[in-house]
Amino acid sequence: MTAHFASATDTREQIPQVEELGPGCYGFISAHDPNCGFVVGRDAVLVVDTRATPKLGRELLTAVRSVTDRPVRYVFLTHYHAVRALGASVFDGATVLSTLGTRDWIRTRGEADFKSERERFPRLFAGVEEIPGLTHPHVAFEGRLSLDLGGLEVEFMGFGRAHTQGDAACWVASSSVLYAGDLVENRCGVYAGDAYITDWIETLTRLAPLPAEAMVSGRGAVVRGAEIAGAIAGTSGFLSTLRRAVAAGRDEGLDLAGCFRAAEEAMRPEFGDWPLFGHVLPFDVARMHEELGGTEHPTIWTAERDQELWNTLRG
């Protein structure tokens, strides 16, 4: 028997909306689809993540054009997952920037990740046949990189291993706006299937002190003011509960399926009503199980591995 992914029943169309965050800063925000954003300077526009396909990227470009006719000269990838990167071809002539870790991730597992994500969540890949190939950064950096858009400076802050190998945030200090990518989720299921989970929990302690007044999280509504700390704590709490539950299961000698049942029981009371909880949890438990077993780097997901896991845990 082949079990269907939880996302197979998620067919409700979500219409992203432009939301002003601060001077020159905008989000392109869905209920719980991946969020994007853009920053408008005097001379140029920076787009932060691009959605999954050219078709969806054009919707983002239309949103930019509803605000400004200034040229989109830069695209920043907060990390690599196909759902965030493969709409970049729409921004013709733009310089694509990422961390070195993200660039390496694309080279080593980009194609497998694309095929895996497409099968897991087909609704997010509308117009998939238009994708011309993987998005490869023109400029890759380690640590931090500043960019002047003309009277408005943005800073890309690499955090290293967390949600993926090379996560980075976009910080606009003059507007107190943070684009966190999937480092933080706002009351949505936290995907950790490609994560360095123990590192991620520690990374969030370094992200928290930024004096942000508005934050675009990976998914969920824009977070403002004191609620930002709550979103960061919620993401950390999700990951910490996952880690404790799987570690306890392993200590009891439970196999992967047993650890999954233990994690679901432990996490459902607090996180079970978060969108995508049922979709992400099998992948999260699988990664946590192998990390605790000493597998440093996440095993590459393929469409075949996805289905095997789902059949084992949800069949």
VEXLUM-153781 format. One record per atom (N, C-alpha, C, O): atom name; z, y, x. Coordinates in steps of 0.05 Angstrom, whole numbers. Layout:
// residues N
> CA;Z;Y;X
...
END
This chain:
// residues 315
> N;0;-24;17
> CA;0;0;0
> C;0;25;18
> O;15;27;37
> N;-17;44;11
> CA;-18;69;25
> C;-3;90;10
> O;-10;96;-13
> N;18;102;22
> CA;33;123;9
> C;20;150;13
> O;10;155;34
> N;20;166;-8
> CA;8;192;-6
> C;28;213;5
> O;51;212;-2
> N;18;230;22
> CA;35;251;33
> C;46;268;10
> O;33;272;-11
> N;70;279;14
> CA;83;296;-6
> C;65;320;-12
> O;65;330;-35
> N;50;329;8
> CA;33;353;4
> C;10;347;-15
> O;-3;366;-24
> N;4;322;-20
> CA;-19;315;-38
> C;-14;326;-66
> O;-34;332;-80
> N;11;330;-74
> CA;16;340;-100
> C;19;371;-100
> O;23;383;-121
> N;17;383;-77
> CA;20;412;-75
> C;-8;424;-77
> O;-22;430;-57
> N;-17;429;-102
> CA;-44;439;-106
> C;-44;467;-118
> O;-66;478;-123
> N;-21;479;-122
> CA;-20;505;-134
> C;-30;526;-114
> O;-19;528;-92
> N;-50;541;-122
> CA;-61;562;-104
> C;-41;584;-101
> O;-28;594;-120
> N;-38;593;-76
> CA;-21;616;-70
> C;-38;639;-60
> O;-55;635;-43
> N;-34;662;-72
> CA;-50;686;-65
> C;-33;704;-47
> O;-14;717;-57
> N;-39;705;-21
> CA;-23;722;-3
> C;-26;752;-11
> O;-46;760;-21
> N;-5;766;-5
> CA;-4;795;-11
> C;2;811;14
> O;18;802;31
> N;-10;834;17
> CA;-4;852;39
> C;23;866;33
> O;27;876;10
> N;40;866;52
> CA;66;879;49
> C;71;896;73
> O;71;887;96
> N;77;922;69
> CA;83;940;91
> C;111;935;100
> O;130;933;84
> N;114;933;126
> CA;140;926;138
> C;153;949;152
> O;178;950;154
> N;137;967;162
> CA;146;990;177
> C;122;1005;187
> O;100;996;181
> N;125;1028;200
> CA;101;1043;209
> C;82;1026;225
> O;88;1016;247
> N;57;1023;214
> CA;36;1009;227
> C;37;979;225
> O;20;965;235
> N;57;968;212
> CA;62;939;211
> C;60;928;183
> O;71;939;164
> N;45;905;181
> CA;40;894;155
> C;42;863;156
> O;36;851;177
> N;51;851;134
> CA;51;823;132
> C;30;814;111
> O;23;830;94
> N;20;790;114
> CA;2;778;95
> C;17;753;85
> O;16;732;98
> N;31;756;62
> CA;54;739;56
> C;48;722;31
> O;39;731;10
> N;54;696;34
> CA;51;677;12
> C;79;668;3
> O;99;675;15
> N;80;652;-19
> CA;105;642;-28
> C;117;623;-7
> O;140;626;2
> N;101;603;1
> CA;110;585;23
> C;87;572;38
> O;90;551;50
> N;64;585;37
> CA;42;578;56
> C;47;594;82
> O;64;612;83
> N;33;586;104
> CA;38;601;129
> C;32;631;127
> O;11;639;118
> N;51;647;136
> CA;48;676;136
> C;33;685;161
> O;34;673;182
> N;19;708;158
> CA;6;722;180
> C;14;751;179
> O;30;759;162
> N;2;767;196
> CA;7;795;195
> C;-12;811;213
> O;-30;799;226
> N;-9;837;212
> CA;-26;853;230
> C;-12;880;235
> O;4;889;220
> N;-19;891;259
> CA;-7;916;268
> C;-30;935;273
> O;-49;929;287
> N;-27;960;263
> CA;-48;980;264
> C;-40;1003;283
> O;-21;1017;277
> N;-54;1006;305
> CA;-50;1028;323
> C;-71;1049;319
> O;-89;1046;302
> N;-70;1070;335
> CA;-90;1091;333
> C;-118;1082;341
> O;-138;1091;330
> N;-119;1063;360
> CA;-145;1055;372
> C;-153;1027;363
> O;-177;1020;364
> N;-135;1010;355
> CA;-142;982;351
> C;-122;969;332
> O;-100;979;327
> N;-130;946;322
> CA;-114;929;305
> C;-108;903;319
> O;-126;891;332
> N;-84;893;317
> CA;-76;867;326
> C;-70;849;302
> O;-55;857;284
> N;-82;826;301
> CA;-77;806;281
> C;-58;785;292
> O;-63;775;314
> N;-37;778;277
> CA;-18;758;286
> C;-22;732;269
> O;-16;731;246
> N;-34;712;282
> CA;-42;687;270
> C;-65;692;250
> O;-68;714;240
> N;-80;671;245
> CA;-106;676;232
> C;-113;658;208
> O;-134;660;196
> N;-94;640;200
> CA;-99;620;179
> C;-117;598;190
> O;-124;597;213
> N;-124;579;172
> CA;-135;553;182
> C;-165;551;184
> O;-175;534;198
> N;-179;568;170
> CA;-209;565;169
> C;-221;593;169
> O;-208;612;162
> N;-247;595;176
> CA;-261;621;173
> C;-260;632;145
> O;-256;656;141
> N;-262;615;125
> CA;-261;624;97
> C;-234;639;92
> O;-234;660;80
> N;-212;627;100
> CA;-186;639;96
> C;-182;662;115
> O;-168;681;108
> N;-194;661;139
> CA;-192;683;157
> C;-206;708;146
> O;-197;730;150
> N;-228;704;131
> CA;-242;727;118
> C;-224;740;98
> O;-225;765;94
> N;-207;725;84
> CA;-189;736;65
> C;-168;754;80
> O;-161;775;70
> N;-160;745;103
> CA;-142;761;119
> C;-155;786;129
> O;-143;808;129
> N;-181;784;138
> CA;-195;807;146
> C;-199;827;124
> O;-197;851;128
> N;-204;818;100
> CA;-206;835;76
> C;-180;850;72
> O;-180;874;65
> N;-158;836;76
> CA;-131;849;73
> C;-128;871;94
> O;-118;893;88
> N;-137;866;119
> CA;-135;886;140
> C;-152;911;131
> O;-143;933;134
> N;-176;905;121
> CA;-194;927;113
> C;-183;943;89
> O;-192;965;84
> N;-165;931;74
> CA;-153;946;52
> C;-134;967;62
> O;-126;985;47
> N;-127;965;88
> CA;-108;984;100
> C;-122;1003;119
> O;-116;1027;120
> N;-141;992;135
> CA;-153;1008;157
> C;-181;998;163
> O;-188;975;159
> N;-198;1017;173
> CA;-224;1009;183
> C;-225;1008;213
> O;-247;1006;225
> N;-202;1010;226
> CA;-201;1009;256
> C;-208;981;265
> O;-203;962;251
> N;-219;979;289
> CA;-229;952;298
> C;-206;933;304
> O;-186;940;316
> N;-211;908;297
> CA;-192;886;304
> C;-200;878;333
> O;-220;863;336
> N;-185;886;352
> CA;-191;881;380
> C;-175;858;392
> O;-181;848;413
> N;-153;850;378
> CA;-136;830;389
> C;-127;811;368
> O;-122;818;345
> N;-124;785;375
> CA;-112;765;358
> C;-91;751;375
> O;-96;743;398
> N;-67;749;364
> CA;-45;736;377
> C;-37;711;363
> O;-32;711;339
> N;-36;689;377
> CA;-27;663;366
> C;3;659;373
> O;10;658;397
> N;20;658;353
> CA;48;655;359
> C;54;627;371
> O;73;623;385
> N;36;608;365
> CA;38;581;376
> C;12;567;367
> O;-5;578;354
> N;10;541;375
> CA;-14;527;366
> C;-6;506;345
> O;7;486;352
> N;-15;510;321
> CA;-20;490;301
> C;-47;499;288
> O;-51;523;284
> N;-63;480;282
> CA;-90;487;272
> C;-89;505;247
> O;-106;522;244
> N;-68;502;231
> CA;-66;517;206
> C;-63;547;212
> O;-67;563;194
> N;-56;554;236
> CA;-52;582;243
> C;-74;594;261
> O;-75;618;264
> N;-91;577;272
> CA;-108;587;293
> C;-138;586;287
> O;-153;601;299
> N;-147;568;270
> CA;-176;562;268
> C;-191;581;250
> O;-215;578;246
> N;-178;602;240
> CA;-193;624;227
> C;-200;646;246
> O;-212;666;238
> N;-195;643;272
> CA;-198;664;291
> C;-227;673;295
> O;-233;695;303
> N;-246;654;290
> CA;-274;661;295
> C;-284;684;278
> O;-304;696;284
> N;-270;690;256
> CA;-278;712;239
> C;-275;739;253
> O;-290;757;247
> N;-256;740;271
> CA;-251;766;285
> C;-268;768;310
> O;-259;766;332
> N;-294;771;305
> CA;-314;770;326
> C;-309;792;346
> O;-306;815;339
> N;-309;784;372
> CA;-305;803;393
> C;-276;808;400
> O;-271;822;420
> N;-257;798;384
> CA;-229;803;390
> C;-220;786;413
> O;-229;763;417
> N;-202;796;429
> CA;-189;781;451
> C;-166;765;439
> O;-148;776;426
> N;-167;739;444
> CA;-146;721;434
> C;-125;717;456
> O;-132;710;478
> N;-99;721;449
> CA;-77;719;468
> C;-58;698;458
> O;-53;694;434
> N;-46;684;478
> CA;-25;665;472
> C;-8;661;497
> O;-14;672;518
> N;13;645;495
> CA;27;637;519
> C;12;615;534
> O;-7;603;523
> N;19;611;559
> CA;7;589;574
> C;13;562;561
> O;-4;545;561
> N;37;559;550
> CA;44;534;537
> C;26;529;513
> O;18;506;509
> N;20;549;498
> CA;2;546;475
> C;-26;539;484
> O;-39;521;472
> N;-36;552;505
> CA;-63;546;515
> C;-64;517;524
> O;-84;503;518
> N;-44;507;538
> CA;-44;480;546
> C;-43;461;522
> O;-56;440;523
> N;-27;468;502
> CA;-25;451;478
> C;-52;448;465
> O;-59;426;457
> N;-67;469;463
> CA;-94;468;451
> C;-112;449;467
> O;-127;433;456
> N;-111;452;493
> CA;-128;435;510
> C;-121;405;508
> O;-139;389;509
> N;-96;399;506
> CA;-87;371;508
> C;-85;357;482
> O;-88;332;480
> N;-80;372;460
> CA;-76;358;435
> C;-88;373;411
> O;-82;367;388
> N;-104;393;417
> CA;-115;410;395
> C;-132;395;375
> O;-128;399;351
> N;-150;378;384
> CA;-168;364;366
> C;-152;344;349
> O;-157;342;325
> N;-134;329;361
> CA;-118;310;346
> C;-101;324;325
> O;-98;315;302
> N;-89;347;333
> CA;-73;362;314
> C;-89;372;291
> O;-80;371;268
> N;-113;382;296
> CA;-130;391;274
> C;-136;369;254
> O;-133;373;230
> N;-144;346;264
> CA;-150;324;245
> C;-125;315;230
> O;-127;309;206
> N;-102;315;243
> CA;-77;307;230
> C;-70;327;209
> O;-65;319;186
> N;-70;353;215
> CA;-62;373;195
> C;-81;373;171
> O;-73;377;149
> N;-107;370;177
> CA;-127;370;155
> C;-121;349;135
> O;-124;353;111
> N;-113;325;144
> CA;-107;303;126
> C;-80;307;112
> O;-77;299;89
> N;-61;318;126
> CA;-35;322;114
> C;-35;342;91
> O;-22;338;71
> N;-50;364;95
> CA;-48;387;77
> C;-76;398;71
> O;-82;421;80
> N;-93;384;57
> CA;-121;393;53
> C;-123;419;39
> O;-143;434;44
> N;-104;427;22
> CA;-107;452;8
> C;-107;476;27
> O;-120;497;21
> N;-95;473;50
> CA;-93;495;69
> C;-119;497;86
> O;-121;515;103
> N;-138;480;82
> CA;-162;479;99
> C;-187;484;82
> O;-208;471;86
> N;-185;501;62
> CA;-208;508;46
> C;-231;519;64
> O;-227;536;80
> N;-255;507;60
> CA;-278;515;77
> C;-277;503;105
> O;-287;515;124
> N;-264;480;107
> CA;-261;467;134
> C;-287;463;148
> O;-288;463;173
> N;-309;459;133
> CA;-335;453;145
> C;-345;477;161
> O;-364;473;177
> N;-335;501;158
> CA;-344;524;173
> C;-331;527;201
> O;-341;542;217
> N;-310;512;206
> CA;-296;516;231
> C;-314;509;254
> O;-325;487;256
> N;-319;528;273
> CA;-338;523;294
> C;-327;507;318
> O;-342;500;335
> N;-301;502;318
> CA;-288;488;340
> C;-261;499;344
> O;-252;517;329
> N;-247;489;364
> CA;-220;498;369
> C;-220;527;379
> O;-239;537;391
> N;-198;541;373
> CA;-194;568;383
> C;-181;567;410
> O;-159;555;413
> N;-193;578;431
> CA;-182;578;458
> C;-175;607;465
> O;-193;625;463
> N;-151;613;475
> CA;-144;640;483
> C;-160;650;506
> O;-167;635;524
> N;-167;676;505
> CA;-180;689;528
> C;-159;697;549
> O;-165;697;573
> N;-135;704;540
> CA;-114;713;558
> C;-89;697;551
> O;-81;695;528
> N;-77;685;572
> CA;-52;670;568
> C;-31;681;587
> O;-37;689;610
> N;-6;682;578
> CA;15;694;594
> C;40;676;593
> O;43;658;576
> N;58;682;611
> CA;84;669;611
> C;106;690;611
> O;104;710;625
> N;126;686;595
> CA;147;706;593
> C;140;728;572
> O;140;722;548
> N;135;752;582
> CA;130;774;563
> C;104;789;571
> O;96;789;594
> N;92;801;551
> CA;68;817;555
> C;68;840;535
> O;73;836;511
> N;63;864;545
> CA;61;888;528
> C;33;896;524
> O;16;893;541
> N;27;908;500
> CA;0;916;493
> C;2;942;478
> O;17;945;459
> N;-14;962;487
> CA;-14;988;474
> C;-39;989;455
> O;-61;987;464
> N;-34;992;429
> CA;-55;994;410
> C;-64;1023;405
> O;-81;1028;387
> N;-53;1041;420
> CA;-59;1069;417
> C;-36;1082;401
> O;-36;1083;377
> N;-16;1092;416
> CA;7;1104;404
> C;27;1084;391
> O;46;1092;379
> N;21;1059;394
> CA;39;1038;383
> C;38;1014;402
> O;18;1001;405
> N;61;1008;413
> CA;63;986;433
> C;75;962;419
> O;95;963;404
> N;63;939;425
> CA;74;913;416
> C;82;897;441
> O;70;900;462
> N;101;880;437
> CA;110;863;459
> C;109;834;449
> O;121;827;429
> N;96;817;465
> CA;96;788;460
> C;117;775;477
> O;119;779;501
> N;134;760;463
> CA;158;750;477
> C;157;719;476
> O;162;707;455
> N;151;707;499
> CA;150;678;500
> C;177;666;502
> O;194;674;518
> N;182;646;485
> CA;208;633;484
> C;208;605;495
> O;228;591;496
> N;184;595;503
> CA;182;568;514
> C;184;547;493
> O;173;550;471
> N;199;526;499
> CA;199;502;482
> C;217;506;458
> O;241;512;460
> N;206;504;434
> CA;221;506;410
> C;206;491;388
> O;205;466;388
> N;194;505;369
> CA;177;493;349
> C;154;478;361
> O;145;457;350
> N;143;488;383
> CA;123;474;399
> C;129;479;428
> O;151;487;435
> N;110;474;445
> CA;114;478;474
> C;114;507;482
> O;126;514;502
> N;100;524;466
> CA;96;551;476
> C;100;573;456
> O;83;592;454
> N;121;572;440
> CA;125;592;419
> C;130;620;430
> O;143;624;451
> N;120;640;416
> CA;124;668;423
> C;126;684;397
> O;114;677;377
> N;141;706;398
> CA;143;724;376
> C;129;750;384
> O;125;756;407
> N;122;766;363
> CA;111;792;367
> C;131;813;358
> O;140;813;335
> N;139;831;376
> CA;160;850;370
> C;149;878;372
> O;137;885;392
> N;153;894;351
> CA;144;922;350
> C;170;938;349
> O;180;944;327
> N;179;947;372
> CA;205;960;374
> C;206;986;359
> O;226;992;347
> N;184;1002;360
> CA;185;1028;347
> C;187;1026;317
> O;197;1045;304
> N;179;1004;306
> CA;181;999;277
> C;203;980;270
> O;209;975;246
> N;216;968;290
> CA;237;947;286
> C;227;924;269
> O;241;914;251
> N;203;915;276
> CA;190;893;261
> C;186;870;279
> O;176;873;302
> N;193;846;270
> CA;190;821;285
> C;172;802;269
> O;176;796;246
> N;151;792;283
> CA;134;770;273
> C;143;745;288
> O;137;742;312
> N;158;728;274
> CA;172;706;287
> C;155;680;288
> O;164;661;302
> N;132;679;275
> CA;118;654;274
> C;136;633;262
> O;154;639;246
> N;133;608;270
> CA;149;586;259
> C;175;581;274
> O;188;561;271
> N;182;600;292
> CA;209;599;303
> C;230;600;282
> O;252;589;284
> N;224;615;260
> CA;243;619;238
> C;228;614;212
> O;206;623;208
> N;241;600;194
> CA;231;596;166
> C;251;609;147
> O;275;608;152
> N;241;620;126
> CA;258;633;106
> C;261;614;82
> O;245;616;63
> N;282;597;83
> CA;288;579;61
> C;264;562;54
> O;258;558;30
> N;250;552;74
> CA;228;533;71
> C;234;510;90
> O;246;513;111
> N;223;486;83
> CA;227;463;101
> C;218;470;129
> O;196;481;133
> N;234;462;149
> CA;229;469;177
> C;214;445;189
> O;225;424;192
> N;189;450;197
> CA;173;428;209
> C;180;426;239
> O;178;445;254
> N;189;402;247
> CA;198;397;275
> C;184;373;287
> O;193;362;306
> N;162;365;275
> CA;148;341;285
> C;136;344;313
> O;131;324;326
> N;132;369;322
> CA;121;374;348
> C;141;390;365
> O;133;403;384
> N;166;389;358
> CA;186;407;369
> C;202;395;392
> O;202;371;397
> N;215;413;406
> CA;236;407;425
> C;261;416;412
> O;270;439;416
> N;273;399;395
> CA;292;408;375
> C;317;419;388
> O;327;440;379
> N;328;406;408
> CA;352;416;421
> C;347;443;434
> O;363;462;432
> N;324;446;447
> CA;316;472;458
> C;313;493;437
> O;321;516;440
> N;302;486;414
> CA;296;505;392
> C;323;517;382
> O;325;541;378
> N;343;500;378
> CA;369;510;369
> C;379;531;388
> O;390;551;379
> N;377;526;414
> CA;386;545;434
> C;369;570;434
> O;379;592;437
> N;343;567;431
> CA;325;590;430
> C;332;609;408
> O;330;634;412
> N;340;599;385
> CA;347;617;363
> C;370;635;370
> O;373;657;359
> N;388;626;387
> CA;410;644;395
> C;400;667;412
> O;413;688;413
> N;377;664;425
> CA;366;686;441
> C;348;704;424
> O;344;727;431
> N;338;694;402
> CA;322;710;384
> C;339;728;367
> O;332;751;361
> N;363;718;360
> CA;379;732;340
> C;387;761;347
> O;389;777;329
> N;392;767;373
> CA;401;795;379
> C;380;817;376
> O;388;840;376
> N;355;810;373
> CA;335;831;369
> C;342;848;345
> O;349;837;324
> N;342;875;348
> CA;350;892;326
> C;329;896;305
> O;321;919;299
> N;319;875;293
> CA;297;876;274
> C;308;886;247
> O;330;879;239
> N;292;902;233
> CA;298;911;206
> C;280;897;186
> O;286;896;162
> N;258;885;195
> CA;241;869;178
> C;229;846;195
> O;222;850;218
> N;227;823;183
> CA;217;800;198
> C;198;784;180
> O;204;778;157
> N;175;777;192
> CA;157;757;180
> C;164;730;192
> O;159;725;215
> N;174;713;175
> CA;180;685;184
> C;155;668;180
> O;135;678;169
> N;156;644;190
> CA;132;626;188
> C;124;622;159
> O;100;622;153
> N;143;618;142
> CA;138;614;113
> C;160;628;98
> O;182;632;109
> N;154;636;74
> CA;174;648;57
> C;171;679;56
> O;155;690;71
> N;187;691;39
> CA;186;720;35
> C;193;735;60
> O;208;725;77
> N;184;760;63
> CA;193;778;84
> C;223;780;83
> O;234;783;62
> N;235;780;106
> CA;264;782;108
> C;271;809;119
> O;259;819;139
> N;291;822;107
> CA;298;849;115
> C;328;852;120
> O;344;838;107
> N;335;870;138
> CA;363;877;142
> C;381;854;150
> O;374;837;166
> N;404;853;137
> CA;424;833;144
> C;415;805;137
> O;426;786;148
> N;395;802;120
> CA;385;775;113
> C;370;762;136
> O;366;737;135
> N;362;777;156
> CA;348;765;179
> C;366;746;194
> O;358;723;200
> N;391;754;198
> CA;410;736;211
> C;414;710;194
> O;417;689;206
> N;413;713;168
> CA;416;690;151
> C;393;671;153
> O;397;646;153
> N;369;681;156
> CA;345;664;158
> C;346;649;185
> O;339;625;186
> N;354;663;206
> CA;356;650;232
> C;377;628;231
> O;373;606;241
> N;400;635;219
> CA;422;615;217
> C;413;592;200
> O;421;569;205
> N;398;597;179
> CA;389;575;161
> C;370;556;176
> O;372;532;172
> N;352;567;192
> CA;334;550;208
> C;350;534;228
> O;346;510;230
> N;369;546;241
> CA;386;532;260
> C;403;511;246
> O;406;489;257
> N;413;517;223
> CA;429;498;208
> C;413;474;199
> O;423;451;200
> N;388;478;191
> CA;371;456;184
> C;367;437;208
> O;370;413;205
> N;361;449;231
> CA;356;432;255
> C;381;419;265
> O;381;396;273
> N;404;433;263
> CA;429;422;273
> C;438;398;255
> O;448;378;265
> N;434;402;229
> CA;442;380;211
> C;424;356;215
> O;433;333;215
> N;398;361;219
> CA;380;339;226
> C;389;324;251
> O;390;300;251
> N;396;339;271
> CA;403;327;296
> C;429;310;293
> O;430;288;303
> N;448;321;280
> CA;474;306;276
> C;469;281;260
> O;480;260;267
> N;453;282;239
> CA;449;259;222
> C;434;237;236
> O;442;213;234
> N;413;244;251
> CA;398;224;265
> C;414;212;289
> O;413;188;294
> N;429;229;302
> CA;446;220;324
> C;467;200;314
> O;472;180;326
> N;479;206;291
> CA;499;188;279
> C;486;162;271
> O;497;140;275
> N;462;163;260
> CA;448;139;253
> C;441;121;277
> O;445;97;276
> N;432;134;298
> CA;427;119;323
> C;452;106;334
> O;452;83;344
> N;474;121;333
> CA;500;110;343
> C;508;85;327
> O;522;68;338
> N;501;84;301
> CA;507;61;285
> C;487;39;288
> O;490;18;275
> N;467;43;304
> CA;447;22;309
> C;425;21;288
> O;411;1;286
> N;422;43;272
> CA;401;43;252
> C;374;46;264
> O;371;60;285
> N;354;34;252
> CA;326;38;261
> C;316;65;250
> O;331;80;237
> N;290;70;254
> CA;279;96;245
> C;282;99;215
> O;289;121;206
> N;276;78;200
> CA;278;80;171
> C;306;85;162
> O;311;101;144
> N;325;72;176
> CA;353;77;169
> C;362;105;176
> O;377;117;161
> N;353;116;199
> CA;359;143;206
> C;347;163;186
> O;359;184;180
> N;323;157;176
> CA;311;174;157
> C;328;175;131
> O;332;197;120
> N;337;152;122
> CA;353;152;98
> C;379;167;102
> O;389;182;84
> N;391;164;126
> CA;416;178;132
> C;411;209;133
> O;427;224;122
> N;389;217;145
> CA;383;246;147
> C;378;257;119
> O;387;279;113
> N;362;243;103
> CA;356;253;76
> C;382;256;60
> O;385;276;46
> N;400;237;62
> CA;425;239;47
> C;442;262;57
> O;454;276;41
> N;442;267;83
> CA;459;288;94
> C;447;316;89
> O;462;335;85
> N;420;318;88
> CA;407;344;86
> C;401;353;58
> O;399;377;52
> N;397;334;40
> CA;387;341;13
> C;406;360;-2
> O;396;378;-15
> N;433;357;0
> CA;450;375;-15
> C;446;405;-8
> O;446;422;-26
> N;441;411;17
> CA;438;439;25
> C;409;448;26
> O;403;471;21
> N;391;430;34
> CA;363;439;39
> C;343;426;21
> O;319;432;23
> N;351;408;3
> CA;332;393;-13
> C;315;409;-31
> O;293;401;-39
> N;325;433;-40
> CA;309;449;-58
> C;291;469;-43
> O;277;484;-56
> N;291;468;-16
> CA;272;485;-1
> C;244;474;-4
> O;240;450;-1
> N;224;491;-9
> CA;196;482;-10
> C;189;467;16
> O;197;475;38
> N;175;445;13
> CA;164;429;35
> C;185;410;48
> O;179;396;67
> N;209;410;37
> CA;230;393;48
> C;220;364;49
> O;222;351;70
> N;210;354;27
> CA;201;327;26
> C;177;321;44
> O;174;298;52
> N;161;341;49
> CA;137;338;66
> C;145;336;95
> O;135;319;110
> N;163;354;104
> CA;169;355;133
> C;188;334;143
> O;187;326;166
> N;206;325;125
> CA;229;309;135
> C;221;283;150
> O;232;278;171
> N;201;268;141
> CA;194;244;156
> C;185;250;184
> O;193;236;203
> N;169;271;188
> CA;160;278;214
> C;183;289;232
> O;184;283;255
> N;201;304;219
> CA;224;315;234
> C;242;292;244
> O;250;293;267
> N;247;273;226
> CA;265;251;234
> C;252;235;257
> O;265;226;276
> N;226;230;254
> CA;212;214;275
> C;214;228;302
> O;219;215;322
> N;210;255;303
> CA;212;269;328
> C;241;270;338
> O;245;266;362
> N;260;274;320
> CA;288;275;329
> C;296;248;340
> O;311;246;360
> N;287;227;328
> CA;293;199;336
> C;283;194;365
> O;297;183;381
> N;258;203;370
> CA;247;198;397
> C;259;216;417
> O;262;209;441
> N;265;241;410
> CA;278;260;429
> C;305;249;438
> O;312;249;461
> N;321;240;419
> CA;347;229;425
> C;345;203;441
> O;363;196;456
> N;322;190;438
> CA;317;166;454
> C;306;171;482
> O;301;152;497
> N;303;196;489
> CA;294;203;516
> C;265;210;519
> O;256;214;542
> N;250;211;497
> CA;222;219;499
> C;220;250;500
> O;224;263;480
> N;215;261;524
> CA;217;290;527
> C;196;305;511
> O;202;323;497
> N;171;296;514
> CA;149;311;500
> C;141;297;474
> O;139;273;473
> N;137;313;453
> CA;130;301;428
> C;105;283;430
> O;85;291;442
> N;106;260;418
> CA;83;242;417
> C;61;256;400
> O;68;266;378
> N;37;255;409
> CA;15;269;394
> C;11;255;367
> O;9;231;365
> N;10;271;346
> CA;5;261;319
> C;-25;258;316
> O;-41;275;324
> N;-32;237;303
> CA;-60;232;295
> C;-59;225;265
> O;-38;219;254
> N;-82;226;253
> CA;-84;219;224
> C;-74;191;220
> O;-61;185;200
> N;-79;173;238
> CA;-71;145;236
> C;-40;143;239
> O;-27;128;224
> N;-29;156;259
> CA;0;155;263
> C;14;168;239
> O;35;157;230
> N;4;190;228
> CA;15;202;205
> C;18;182;182
> O;40;179;170
> N;-4;168;176
> CA;-4;150;154
> C;15;126;158
> O;28;117;139
> N;15;116;183
> CA;33;94;189
> C;62;103;184
> O;78;88;173
> N;70;127;194
> CA;97;136;190
> C;103;139;160
> O;124;131;151
> N;85;151;145
> CA;89;155;117
> C;92;129;102
> O;109;126;84
> N;76;110;109
> CA;78;83;96
> C;105;71;102
> O;117;57;85
> N;115;74;127
> CA;141;63;135
> C;164;75;120
> O;182;62;111
> N;164;102;118
> CA;187;116;108
> C;185;123;78
> O;205;126;65
> N;161;125;68
> CA;157;133;40
> C;142;113;23
> O;139;116;-1
> N;133;91;36
> CA;117;72;21
> C;133;56;1
> O;123;38;-12
END
